[in-house]
Amino acid sequence: MNCIIIDDEAAARAIVNQLCSKVPELDVIEEFDNAIDAIKFLNQQEIDVVFLDIHMPGFSGIDFVQTLKNPPKVVLTTSDTDFAIVSYEYEAIVDYLVKPITSERFEKCITKVKNSLTQQPKVSVTEASSEIGEDLYINIDRRLIKLKLGEILMVEAKGDYIDIKTEKEEYHVHTTLKKIKEKLPDHLFLQIHRSYIINFTKIIDIEDNSVLIEKNVIPISRSNRPELMRRLNLL
């Protein structure tokens, strides 16, 4: 079994690494002090187990688990017992280790991980990308206007209307964000805020809690951020 360790504290990473070294079949491939770098790594390499701290600045361990579409087995490591119940909501999480971690408790954890890997072998999933080229027709003053989906930058909700911004024009349409979301393909569009849907292939920059598309700064809600991070092809 190969694994990685994610913890913002060097001393905590060293302790988990030492515990792992006592398990002959467990191989620590890499260590990370933040979740974002770990996500980039996992986009390039398959891992069996992640030892993951919950409390990390900027992007928590729970955010990390929510971001990955096909996560490896996850073992949470934390000094906070309050998240024990939350951990049961995620199939990827197989155990919850409270710091300081004893050797005896770690051995029991490894047994759980082995059993989980045996019962549910990891399946590699390749997603087929859809071609851009579909059209969307909108009703403006009793005229049907055809929009190329690939040219839509973003959609913003404004009461009973929505604003659709494309690369060339902006359209004010009498409909709801929910209705247009049903018409937009998932391989291009993502709702990142209760008032915004974006074409995530048009993102120029992401900073803090907002994205930049052309000159538009669009907020990202905390609940939608993990899915956005999962969709991005991080390097």
Backbone as CSV, one residue per row, in Angstrom:
resi,resn,N_x,N_y,N_z,CA_x,CA_y,CA_z,C_x,C_y,C_z
1,MET,0.847,-1.195,0.000,0.000,0.000,0.000,0.882,1.245,0.000
2,ASN,0.576,2.165,-0.899,1.294,3.428,-0.856,0.394,4.515,-0.267
3,CYS,1.009,5.512,0.349,0.223,6.520,1.050,0.914,7.873,0.992
4,ILE,0.146,8.915,1.313,0.697,10.249,1.499,0.205,10.781,2.842
5,ILE,0.934,11.767,3.355,0.591,12.387,4.639,0.348,13.870,4.396
6,ILE,-0.782,14.373,4.885,-1.112,15.794,4.729,-1.354,16.394,6.111
7,ASP,-0.491,17.309,6.490,-0.620,17.982,7.791,0.217,19.250,7.733
8,ASP,-0.322,20.362,8.210,0.420,21.618,8.143,1.526,21.703,9.195
9,GLU,1.562,20.757,10.143,2.602,20.753,11.169,3.653,19.689,10.857
10,ALA,4.906,20.112,10.758,5.995,19.193,10.413,6.158,18.081,11.453
11,ALA,6.001,18.438,12.723,6.168,17.447,13.790,5.097,16.361,13.684
12,ALA,3.874,16.757,13.359,2.779,15.785,13.225,3.031,14.862,12.039
13,ARG,3.543,15.416,10.935,3.857,14.587,9.768,4.944,13.576,10.111
14,ALA,5.919,14.014,10.879,7.026,13.126,11.254,6.537,11.958,12.108
15,ILE,5.591,12.223,12.998,5.061,11.167,13.869,4.315,10.122,13.045
16,VAL,3.464,10.582,12.125,2.717,9.644,11.286,3.671,8.858,10.388
17,ASN,4.680,9.538,9.875,5.676,8.860,9.035,6.388,7.764,9.813
18,GLN,6.727,8.044,11.058,7.404,7.051,11.901,6.500,5.847,12.156
19,LEU,5.219,6.105,12.399,4.269,5.013,12.607,4.129,4.172,11.332
20,CYS,4.113,4.833,10.203,4.011,4.123,8.922,5.234,3.249,8.667
21,SER,6.399,3.716,9.098,7.645,2.980,8.846,7.683,1.629,9.562
22,LYS,6.819,1.476,10.566,6.764,0.220,11.319,5.855,-0.813,10.653
23,VAL,5.199,-0.400,9.570,4.309,-1.304,8.834,5.000,-1.659,7.521
24,PRO,5.515,-2.883,7.382,6.314,-3.258,6.213,5.617,-3.028,4.873
25,GLU,4.313,-3.280,4.803,3.614,-3.167,3.527,3.120,-1.753,3.230
26,LEU,3.448,-0.795,4.104,2.997,0.588,3.919,4.175,1.453,3.479
27,ASP,4.008,2.143,2.360,5.088,2.945,1.788,4.643,4.403,1.667
28,VAL,5.334,5.302,2.392,5.009,6.729,2.324,5.655,7.315,1.060
29,ILE,4.830,7.744,0.126,5.314,8.276,-1.146,5.685,9.744,-1.047
30,GLU,4.855,10.515,-0.307,5.078,11.960,-0.254,4.397,12.547,0.975
31,GLU,4.886,13.717,1.408,4.269,14.471,2.495,3.914,15.861,1.981
32,PHE,2.816,16.418,2.516,2.377,17.756,2.110,1.960,18.566,3.341
33,ASP,2.255,19.866,3.292,1.846,20.726,4.404,0.556,21.480,4.094
34,ASN,-0.052,21.191,2.924,-1.340,21.795,2.580,-2.096,20.886,1.628
35,ALA,-3.416,21.047,1.612,-4.272,20.151,0.833,-4.206,20.425,-0.665
36,ILE,-4.003,21.679,-1.053,-3.994,22.031,-2.477,-2.884,21.306,-3.221
37,ASP,-1.670,21.312,-2.660,-0.552,20.606,-3.298,-0.823,19.108,-3.377
38,ALA,-1.496,18.585,-2.371,-1.831,17.156,-2.370,-2.826,16.821,-3.475
39,ILE,-3.790,17.709,-3.710,-4.756,17.491,-4.784,-4.049,17.458,-6.132
40,LYS,-3.118,18.374,-6.343,-2.343,18.389,-7.585,-1.592,17.074,-7.771
41,PHE,-1.016,16.585,-6.697,-0.264,15.320,-6.748,-1.188,14.159,-7.106
42,LEU,-2.371,14.131,-6.500,-3.305,13.030,-6.725,-3.888,13.048,-8.135
43,ASN,-3.829,14.202,-8.798,-4.250,14.257,-10.196,-3.278,13.525,-11.107
44,GLN,-2.061,13.285,-10.610,-1.023,12.652,-11.413,-0.696,11.230,-10.972
45,GLN,-1.054,10.888,-9.745,-0.635,9.595,-9.201,-1.735,8.958,-8.362
46,GLU,-1.868,7.646,-8.486,-2.841,6.921,-7.676,-2.225,6.521,-6.340
47,ILE,-2.999,6.738,-5.294,-2.554,6.457,-3.930,-3.613,5.595,-3.243
48,ASP,-3.174,4.680,-2.384,-4.114,3.818,-1.671,-4.708,4.501,-0.439
49,VAL,-3.862,5.222,0.299,-4.291,5.777,1.593,-3.762,7.193,1.760
50,VAL,-4.586,8.043,2.362,-4.176,9.397,2.732,-4.357,9.573,4.232
51,PHE,-3.288,9.954,4.916,-3.380,10.323,6.332,-3.546,11.843,6.361
52,LEU,-4.702,12.292,6.818,-5.134,13.666,6.578,-5.499,14.397,7.863
53,ASP,-4.834,15.516,8.094,-5.197,16.384,9.214,-6.464,17.153,8.857
54,ILE,-7.331,17.403,9.817,-8.580,18.127,9.542,-8.348,19.634,9.525
55,HIS,-7.693,20.152,10.558,-7.549,21.601,10.703,-6.290,22.087,10.005
56,MET,-6.490,22.672,8.808,-5.380,23.270,8.074,-5.838,24.617,7.534
57,PRO,-4.952,25.599,7.477,-5.358,26.941,7.025,-5.759,26.954,5.558
58,GLY,-6.839,27.694,5.249,-7.242,27.889,3.859,-8.135,26.809,3.296
59,PHE,-7.729,25.535,3.467,-8.455,24.427,2.856,-8.388,23.267,3.819
60,SER,-9.488,22.979,4.484,-9.487,21.979,5.551,-9.469,20.555,5.010
61,GLY,-9.287,19.599,5.915,-9.297,18.203,5.527,-10.641,17.771,4.967
62,ILE,-11.734,18.283,5.540,-13.065,17.956,5.034,-13.259,18.542,3.639
63,ASP,-12.776,19.773,3.410,-12.816,20.354,2.064,-12.089,19.453,1.081
64,PHE,-10.957,18.927,1.506,-10.140,18.039,0.666,-10.940,16.800,0.257
65,VAL,-11.589,16.164,1.207,-12.362,14.953,0.918,-13.508,15.264,-0.043
66,GLN,-14.167,16.400,0.152,-15.284,16.785,-0.705,-14.833,17.113,-2.124
67,THR,-13.598,17.558,-2.267,-13.091,17.974,-3.572,-12.836,16.802,-4.504
68,LEU,-12.346,15.681,-3.971,-11.947,14.545,-4.799,-13.157,13.737,-5.237
69,LYS,-13.248,13.480,-6.544,-14.365,12.701,-7.065,-14.208,11.221,-6.741
70,ASN,-13.013,10.688,-6.921,-12.727,9.287,-6.608,-11.571,9.226,-5.606
71,PRO,-11.826,9.599,-4.364,-10.744,9.690,-3.385,-10.202,8.329,-2.979
72,PRO,-8.928,8.280,-2.610,-8.396,7.052,-2.006,-8.979,6.887,-0.610
73,LYS,-8.579,5.833,0.076,-9.014,5.665,1.457,-8.379,6.770,2.307
74,VAL,-9.162,7.303,3.221,-8.711,8.441,4.025,-8.746,8.089,5.504
75,VAL,-7.650,8.409,6.191,-7.584,8.291,7.647,-7.404,9.700,8.201
76,LEU,-8.368,10.175,8.951,-8.274,11.509,9.538,-7.379,11.470,10.769
77,THR,-6.512,12.467,10.891,-5.650,12.599,12.073,-5.872,13.987,12.655
78,THR,-6.295,14.042,13.905,-6.637,15.334,14.493,-6.616,15.248,16.009
79,SER,-6.487,16.391,16.637,-6.578,16.463,18.094,-7.988,16.853,18.529
80,ASP,-8.875,17.038,17.551,-10.238,17.487,17.803,-11.204,16.314,17.631
81,THR,-11.882,15.936,18.699,-12.802,14.797,18.639,-14.184,15.177,18.108
82,ASP,-14.425,16.456,17.886,-15.752,16.910,17.492,-16.154,16.466,16.082
83,PHE,-15.173,16.083,15.263,-15.479,15.732,13.882,-15.710,14.238,13.689
84,ALA,-15.717,13.477,14.748,-15.861,12.026,14.631,-17.161,11.646,13.935
85,ILE,-18.261,12.290,14.296,-19.553,11.969,13.700,-19.589,12.395,12.238
86,VAL,-19.014,13.564,11.946,-18.990,14.065,10.569,-18.261,13.099,9.645
87,SER,-17.219,12.463,10.149,-16.402,11.575,9.319,-17.196,10.400,8.772
88,TYR,-18.241,9.985,9.461,-19.036,8.842,9.013,-19.912,9.182,7.800
89,GLU,-19.988,10.454,7.445,-20.787,10.857,6.298,-20.069,10.602,4.976
90,TYR,-18.784,10.270,5.030,-17.989,10.112,3.808,-17.479,8.681,3.695
91,GLU,-17.806,8.040,2.575,-17.425,6.644,2.382,-15.913,6.467,2.332
92,ALA,-15.198,7.475,1.844,-13.745,7.361,1.692,-13.027,7.301,3.039
93,ILE,-13.630,7.884,4.082,-12.981,7.932,5.397,-13.177,6.595,6.110
94,VAL,-12.072,5.912,6.367,-12.156,4.577,6.981,-11.801,4.581,8.464
95,ASP,-11.136,5.646,8.932,-10.808,5.692,10.358,-10.534,7.125,10.788
96,TYR,-10.508,7.313,12.123,-10.393,8.636,12.722,-9.421,8.522,13.890
97,LEU,-8.210,9.010,13.705,-7.174,8.897,14.734,-7.046,10.209,15.504
98,VAL,-7.160,10.118,16.809,-7.036,11.303,17.664,-5.600,11.406,18.166
99,LYS,-5.001,12.571,17.970,-3.634,12.817,18.440,-3.628,12.978,19.954
100,PRO,-2.575,12.536,20.660,-1.423,11.790,20.133,-1.790,10.347,19.778
101,ILE,-1.278,9.865,18.660,-1.636,8.547,18.139,-0.696,7.490,18.719
102,THR,-1.252,6.464,19.312,-0.430,5.389,19.867,-0.170,4.321,18.810
103,SER,0.863,3.531,19.020,1.194,2.454,18.085,0.075,1.420,18.003
104,GLU,-0.525,1.103,19.149,-1.595,0.116,19.188,-2.809,0.589,18.377
105,ARG,-3.154,1.856,18.549,-4.300,2.397,17.811,-3.996,2.468,16.316
106,PHE,-2.762,2.772,15.983,-2.378,2.856,14.576,-2.444,1.485,13.907
107,GLU,-2.052,0.453,14.627,-2.115,-0.909,14.086,-3.560,-1.304,13.778
108,LYS,-4.477,-0.943,14.664,-5.892,-1.228,14.420,-6.399,-0.467,13.191
109,CYS,-5.898,0.742,13.046,-6.263,1.550,11.887,-5.816,0.880,10.590
110,ILE,-4.601,0.391,10.555,-4.069,-0.251,9.350,-4.888,-1.494,8.999
111,THR,-5.334,-2.220,10.005,-6.193,-3.375,9.763,-7.487,-2.951,9.087
112,LYS,-8.072,-1.848,9.546,-9.289,-1.322,8.927,-9.041,-0.926,7.477
113,VAL,-7.908,-0.295,7.239,-7.572,0.142,5.880,-7.426,-1.061,4.957
114,LYS,-6.713,-2.087,5.427,-6.526,-3.300,4.619,-7.872,-3.939,4.285
115,ASN,-8.719,-4.052,5.272,-10.032,-4.655,5.050,-10.865,-3.844,4.058
116,SER,-10.767,-2.542,4.172,-11.519,-1.671,3.280,-11.030,-1.789,1.842
117,LEU,-9.721,-1.872,1.666,-9.157,-2.007,0.326,-9.495,-3.365,-0.285
118,THR,-9.577,-4.375,0.556,-9.904,-5.722,0.075,-11.362,-5.833,-0.334
119,GLN,-12.230,-5.207,0.461,-13.669,-5.301,0.198,-14.099,-4.427,-0.962
120,GLN,-13.454,-3.267,-1.106,-13.841,-2.341,-2.155,-12.612,-1.928,-2.949
121,PRO,-12.187,-2.774,-3.881,-11.026,-2.430,-4.687,-11.239,-1.145,-5.468
122,LYS,-10.183,-0.363,-5.543,-10.279,0.927,-6.214,-10.424,0.759,-7.719
123,VAL,-11.355,1.470,-8.291,-11.596,1.404,-9.728,-11.143,2.705,-10.355
124,SER,-10.356,2.588,-11.391,-9.906,3.778,-12.106,-10.972,4.184,-13.103
125,VAL,-11.434,5.418,-13.010,-12.498,5.897,-13.877,-11.954,6.964,-14.801
126,THR,-12.190,6.788,-16.093,-11.791,7.786,-17.079,-13.038,8.468,-17.585
127,GLU,-13.093,9.775,-17.461,-14.263,10.511,-17.896,-14.087,10.941,-19.345
128,ALA,-15.087,10.661,-20.138,-15.047,11.098,-21.529,-15.491,12.547,-21.590
129,SER,-14.712,13.391,-22.236,-15.054,14.801,-22.347,-15.985,15.014,-23.534
130,SER,-16.970,15.851,-23.339,-17.925,16.135,-24.396,-17.414,17.270,-25.271
131,GLU,-17.808,17.266,-26.507,-17.363,18.296,-27.431,-18.189,19.559,-27.248
132,ILE,-17.521,20.723,-27.353,-18.220,21.998,-27.343,-18.821,22.211,-28.728
133,GLY,-19.998,22.744,-28.783,-20.614,22.938,-30.076,-22.127,22.916,-29.988
134,GLU,-22.664,22.620,-28.797,-24.101,22.624,-28.590,-24.602,24.069,-28.536
135,ASP,-25.868,24.232,-28.838,-26.450,25.570,-28.876,-27.527,25.729,-27.813
136,LEU,-27.770,26.971,-27.444,-28.843,27.308,-26.526,-29.643,28.440,-27.152
137,TYR,-30.975,28.288,-27.193,-31.828,29.332,-27.749,-32.499,30.095,-26.604
138,ILE,-32.426,31.419,-26.673,-33.062,32.250,-25.660,-34.096,33.152,-26.325
139,ASN,-35.133,33.485,-25.566,-36.240,34.293,-26.083,-36.050,35.743,-25.661
140,ILE,-35.754,36.603,-26.624,-35.567,38.031,-26.365,-36.544,38.805,-27.242
141,ASP,-37.527,39.487,-26.613,-38.512,40.281,-27.361,-39.144,39.476,-28.489
142,ARG,-39.572,38.253,-28.161,-40.244,37.354,-29.095,-39.347,36.885,-30.237
143,ARG,-38.072,37.058,-30.086,-37.115,36.522,-31.058,-36.304,35.423,-30.400
144,LEU,-36.056,34.355,-31.128,-35.203,33.282,-30.630,-33.774,33.535,-31.103
145,ILE,-32.898,33.698,-30.118,-31.498,33.974,-30.428,-30.658,32.759,-30.057
146,LYS,-29.849,32.312,-31.006,-29.016,31.129,-30.771,-27.675,31.541,-30.170
147,LEU,-27.332,30.908,-29.058,-26.041,31.143,-28.409,-25.203,29.875,-28.471
148,LYS,-23.943,30.023,-28.771,-23.009,28.909,-28.681,-22.631,28.728,-27.214
149,LEU,-22.840,27.530,-26.687,-22.563,27.299,-25.270,-21.117,27.596,-24.915
150,GLY,-20.208,27.283,-25.816,-18.791,27.513,-25.545,-18.406,28.972,-25.450
151,GLU,-19.321,29.871,-25.912,-19.029,31.307,-25.874,-19.636,31.988,-24.654
152,ILE,-20.462,31.257,-23.904,-21.049,31.835,-22.689,-19.990,31.892,-21.594
153,LEU,-19.837,33.040,-20.981,-18.849,33.232,-19.916,-19.457,32.942,-18.544
154,MET,-20.643,33.499,-18.303,-21.262,33.376,-16.985,-22.738,33.709,-17.058
155,VAL,-23.466,33.293,-16.037,-24.882,33.612,-15.898,-25.095,34.133,-14.484
156,GLU,-25.774,35.261,-14.380,-26.022,35.873,-13.071,-27.517,36.013,-12.833
157,ALA,-27.986,35.612,-11.672,-29.396,35.736,-11.311,-29.681,37.153,-10.811
158,LYS,-30.782,37.721,-11.322,-31.220,39.048,-10.886,-32.737,39.037,-10.733
159,GLY,-33.196,38.531,-9.603,-34.630,38.443,-9.354,-35.282,37.428,-10.271
160,ASP,-36.296,37.875,-11.028,-36.995,36.994,-11.967,-36.284,36.914,-13.317
161,TYR,-35.133,37.539,-13.428,-34.380,37.557,-14.674,-32.970,37.003,-14.442
162,ILE,-32.321,36.691,-15.542,-30.912,36.336,-15.489,-30.160,37.142,-16.542
163,ASP,-28.912,37.424,-16.274,-28.021,38.039,-17.252,-27.080,36.965,-17.777
164,ILE,-27.074,36.791,-19.088,-26.153,35.846,-19.723,-25.068,36.658,-20.426
165,LYS,-23.845,36.515,-19.969,-22.727,37.226,-20.582,-21.958,36.272,-21.490
166,THR,-21.817,36.666,-22.742,-21.034,35.884,-23.690,-19.764,36.645,-24.030
167,GLU,-18.978,36.092,-24.926,-17.736,36.752,-25.324,-17.997,38.055,-26.085
168,LYS,-19.227,38.201,-26.653,-19.515,39.377,-27.478,-20.670,40.231,-26.945
169,GLU,-21.671,39.585,-26.336,-22.878,40.293,-25.945,-23.299,39.945,-24.520
170,GLU,-24.289,40.709,-24.035,-24.923,40.410,-22.746,-26.432,40.409,-22.950
171,TYR,-27.110,39.369,-22.425,-28.540,39.217,-22.663,-29.288,39.176,-21.336
172,HIS,-30.434,39.867,-21.295,-31.295,39.928,-20.116,-32.512,39.059,-20.401
173,VAL,-32.647,37.927,-19.708,-33.660,36.927,-20.042,-34.597,36.700,-18.859
174,HIS,-35.891,36.610,-19.160,-36.877,36.376,-18.108,-36.965,34.871,-17.820
175,THR,-36.175,34.423,-16.891,-36.183,33.032,-16.433,-35.411,32.963,-15.115
176,THR,-35.230,31.780,-14.588,-34.523,31.630,-13.318,-33.194,30.919,-13.525
177,LEU,-32.321,31.065,-12.548,-31.024,30.397,-12.613,-31.205,28.879,-12.591
178,LYS,-32.193,28.416,-11.850,-32.441,26.984,-11.759,-32.824,26.395,-13.114
179,LYS,-33.662,27.115,-13.859,-34.112,26.612,-15.157,-32.984,26.566,-16.173
180,ILE,-32.159,27.608,-16.215,-31.084,27.591,-17.202,-29.998,26.591,-16.816
181,LYS,-29.832,26.362,-15.521,-28.846,25.378,-15.076,-29.167,23.999,-15.643
182,GLU,-30.448,23.680,-15.746,-30.874,22.391,-16.295,-30.521,22.246,-17.765
183,LYS,-30.332,23.374,-18.466,-30.028,23.362,-19.905,-28.533,23.372,-20.198
184,LEU,-27.720,23.670,-19.186,-26.278,23.825,-19.404,-25.541,22.531,-19.085
185,PRO,-24.646,22.081,-19.962,-23.926,20.816,-19.746,-22.910,20.912,-18.615
186,ASP,-22.830,19.855,-17.828,-21.929,19.836,-16.672,-20.459,19.903,-17.053
187,HIS,-20.120,19.459,-18.276,-18.701,19.454,-18.632,-18.166,20.862,-18.906
188,LEU,-19.060,21.865,-18.951,-18.638,23.248,-19.166,-19.006,24.178,-18.023
189,PHE,-20.156,23.918,-17.398,-20.707,24.904,-16.477,-20.819,24.375,-15.041
190,LEU,-20.680,25.318,-14.116,-20.751,24.977,-12.701,-21.313,26.159,-11.925
191,GLN,-22.251,25.879,-11.037,-22.755,26.928,-10.156,-21.785,27.068,-8.992
192,ILE,-21.217,28.271,-8.827,-20.229,28.495,-7.764,-20.767,29.405,-6.662
193,HIS,-21.984,29.870,-6.849,-22.604,30.773,-5.882,-24.109,30.700,-6.131
194,ARG,-24.908,31.060,-5.157,-26.364,30.975,-5.346,-26.850,31.880,-6.479
195,SER,-26.042,32.889,-6.851,-26.452,33.824,-7.901,-25.643,33.694,-9.191
196,TYR,-24.684,32.757,-9.236,-23.795,32.707,-10.404,-23.545,31.281,-10.885
197,ILE,-23.601,31.116,-12.207,-23.114,29.923,-12.887,-22.015,30.390,-13.832
198,ILE,-20.919,29.667,-13.867,-19.811,30.082,-14.728,-19.445,28.975,-15.710
199,ASN,-18.841,29.390,-16.821,-18.163,28.463,-17.719,-16.748,28.329,-17.164
200,PHE,-16.468,27.221,-16.468,-15.202,27.153,-15.739,-13.989,26.994,-16.660
201,THR,-14.225,26.752,-17.957,-13.097,26.721,-18.902,-12.621,28.131,-19.235
202,LYS,-13.396,29.137,-18.827,-13.042,30.533,-19.113,-12.344,31.218,-17.941
203,ILE,-12.093,30.497,-16.873,-11.463,31.106,-15.696,-10.040,31.539,-16.019
204,ILE,-9.724,32.761,-15.662,-8.376,33.297,-15.847,-7.563,33.144,-14.576
205,ASP,-8.210,33.388,-13.439,-7.492,33.397,-12.167,-8.466,33.058,-11.046
206,ILE,-7.933,32.442,-9.983,-8.696,32.173,-8.767,-7.907,32.738,-7.599
207,GLU,-8.557,33.581,-6.813,-7.877,34.169,-5.664,-8.844,34.264,-4.506
208,ASP,-8.422,33.702,-3.368,-9.259,33.709,-2.175,-10.626,33.093,-2.498
209,ASN,-11.685,33.888,-2.383,-13.031,33.366,-2.582,-13.698,33.940,-3.831
210,SER,-12.929,34.103,-4.899,-13.488,34.633,-6.139,-12.717,34.099,-7.340
211,VAL,-13.380,34.122,-8.504,-12.729,33.758,-9.755,-12.792,34.952,-10.696
212,LEU,-11.859,35.000,-11.632,-11.825,36.070,-12.626,-12.095,35.463,-13.998
213,ILE,-13.129,35.956,-14.661,-13.451,35.573,-16.029,-13.534,36.856,-16.846
214,GLU,-12.596,37.013,-17.794,-12.390,38.289,-18.469,-12.209,39.362,-17.395
215,LYS,-13.087,40.359,-17.321,-12.935,41.399,-16.300,-13.956,41.241,-15.171
216,ASN,-14.622,40.099,-15.154,-15.668,39.859,-14.151,-15.111,39.107,-12.949
217,VAL,-15.247,39.693,-11.765,-14.855,39.043,-10.521,-16.107,38.426,-9.910
218,ILE,-16.096,37.095,-9.762,-17.298,36.366,-9.372,-17.037,35.645,-8.052
219,PRO,-17.908,35.816,-7.064,-17.678,35.187,-5.756,-17.891,33.679,-5.796
220,ILE,-17.148,32.958,-4.943,-17.314,31.517,-4.768,-17.854,31.281,-3.368
221,SER,-18.960,30.590,-3.262,-19.463,30.256,-1.933,-18.650,29.093,-1.372
222,ARG,-18.569,29.008,-0.062,-17.781,27.953,0.580,-18.291,26.556,0.218
223,SER,-19.600,26.419,0.113,-20.173,25.106,-0.184,-19.877,24.644,-1.607
224,ASN,-19.663,25.593,-2.529,-19.397,25.239,-3.926,-17.909,25.153,-4.262
225,ARG,-17.067,25.636,-3.376,-15.629,25.659,-3.661,-15.021,24.263,-3.863
226,PRO,-15.359,23.260,-3.039,-14.756,21.938,-3.260,-15.034,21.363,-4.643
227,GLU,-16.258,21.538,-5.140,-16.590,21.005,-6.461,-15.827,21.740,-7.553
228,LEU,-15.646,23.043,-7.402,-14.853,23.801,-8.368,-13.419,23.295,-8.394
229,MET,-12.830,23.094,-7.240,-11.454,22.616,-7.166,-11.309,21.218,-7.766
230,ARG,-12.344,20.406,-7.598,-12.308,19.063,-8.175,-12.335,19.112,-9.694
231,ARG,-13.096,20.057,-10.236,-13.257,20.155,-11.687,-12.000,20.668,-12.374
232,LEU,-11.218,21.477,-11.676,-10.063,22.112,-12.312,-8.967,21.093,-12.576
233,ASN,-8.266,21.295,-13.668,-7.130,20.447,-14.019,-5.875,21.069,-13.411
234,LEU,-5.657,20.824,-12.119,-4.550,21.478,-11.400,-3.212,20.857,-11.779
235,LEU,-2.194,21.722,-11.867,-0.836,21.270,-12.166,0.000,21.261,-10.895
